[in-house]
Amino acid sequence: MKISFKLGLWFFVCTVIIEMISMLYLHSNIINSRVSQELQSLQARGNNHRDVLEISSDPSTLHHIGLMETNTDTEVVITDLKGKIVLASGQ
């Protein structure tokens, strides 16, 4: 084999290995970052609902929270102090 072919093949193999390692690293970091962002978003929405319910927990407020969450991918469940479900947005 010619030396130029060997060098070209070596360069190609090194490039592929570096790209594979980079892609695996980036994929892992993007997944972790995305999960963290989604968790923070869910916690913020939950905290906002909690703050509203601390101010007013009348049926119209509960209905409004249920309406806000009906078209989301998550389900909100509001319980009373005894653990009884007062509102579930998926119902």
N, C-alpha and C positions, 0 to 999 in steps of 0.2 A: 504494500500500500504506500501511496505517496505521503510524504510528511504533511502536505497541505490538506489532504483529506483527513488525516488523523487529527490535525489541529482544528479543522472545521467541525469534526464530529465531537471532539472534546469540548469546544466552545458551545456547541448546540446542547450537549448533555448538561453542562454546567448551567447554562441559561434556563433550561427546563427545570432543573432541580431548584434553582433560586426562585423561579416563578412559582413553583408548587409550594415551597415553604412560605413565600410571601402571601399567596392566596389563602393558605390554611390559617396563617396568623391573622390576616385581615378579616377573614370570614368569622373566626372565633371572636375577635374583638367587636365586630359589627353586631353579632348576635347578642353578646353580653351587653353592649351599649343599648341596643333596641329594647331588650328585656328590662333593663334598668329604667329607661325612659317611660315605658308602658306602666311599670309599677309605680313610678312617681306620679304619673298622670292619674292612675286609679286612686291612689292615696289622696291626691289633691281634690278629686271629685267627691270622694267619700267625706273628706274633711269639710268641704263646702256644704254638702247635704247636712252633715251633723250640725254645723254652725247655724244653718237656717232652721233646723228642727229645734235647736236650743232656744231660739227666739220665739218661734211659733210652731206648735205641733197640731194645729187644728186640721180637720179633714180636708179643707181646700189646699192647704200646704202639702199634705201627704199626696193628694191627687195630682198636684202640680209636679212634684218630684217623680211620681210614677209616670206621668206623661213625658217628662224630659228624658227618661231612661228607656222608653218603649222601643225606640229605633236604634238602640246601641247594641253592640255585641256582648255586653255584659248585663247581668241581672242585679238589680238592687233589691235587697230584702231589709225591711225595717221591722224591728221587733220592739215589744214593750219591755218593761223591767223584768217581767216574769219569763221572757223568752218566747212569748206568743207572737206569731207573725201578724203584723198590722198591715203591711203592704209588701207585695212582691211585684216588681215591674214586669216579669215574664208571664203573669197570669192575665 
